[in-house]
Amino acid sequence: MSVQRIAGRYAKSFVDLAAEQNKLERVLEDVKSFQALTKNRDFYLLLKSPVVHASKKIAIINQLFEGKYDELTLAFLRILINKSREAYLPEIAVEFIEQYKQRKHISSVRLTTAAPLSDAVVADIRQRLTGSMHTSDNVELAVKVDPELIGGFVLEFDDKIYDASIAQKLDELRKGFVGNLYISQILAR
C-alpha cells in the first residue's frame, strides 16, 4: 500500500475521532506543532529508524509532549508507534491538515507577485477569491514575492495555476517565434 494511502486513512480516522470528541481545533494545533517538529532532522530520523525500539520512542514522545498535547493526540501517537506506523507520522500530519481544511471548507491559495502588494490589494484579492466559485467558503492566502516574474502574478490553488505574469507572456511569445512557419519558410529560400 502506498504511503499516501496509509497516511490518508490514518488521518481520516484521526480527524473523525477528534471531531466526534469536539477536540478538532485543539488536535489541529497539536498536529501543526508535531509537523513543525518533524522538520528537525534528528527527530525525523528517530521516527523513521527501525533500530530504535517502540518502547523507547513512546518514552521520548511522552517526555516531549505530555502536558503539552491533548491526551487524544498522545494516544494516537502511542497507537501508531505500537503498530509500527510511526514512520508515516510526518505524512499523516500533512494529510490531517489537508483533511481538516476540506472539512472546514478552506482553500489554500498561493499568490506570487513580482513586487510587494499593499494590504488593501491583498484584501481585495482575498475577497474576490472568496466570492469565486472556484474556491471554498474560506480562503487561506499566502503571498510571496518573486522578482523573476517581471510583472503580473501567479495564483495557485486546488492543483490549478493561473499564470498572468509577464515572464509567462514573454515565454509564449518566444515559443511563438520559434514555431513561426512563415519566417522558417523565408529563411529556407
Beta strands, then each sheet from edge to edge (+ up, - down):
strand 1: 106-113
strand 2: 138-145
strand 3: 152-157
strand 4: 160-165
sheet 1: 2+ 1+ 3- 4+
end
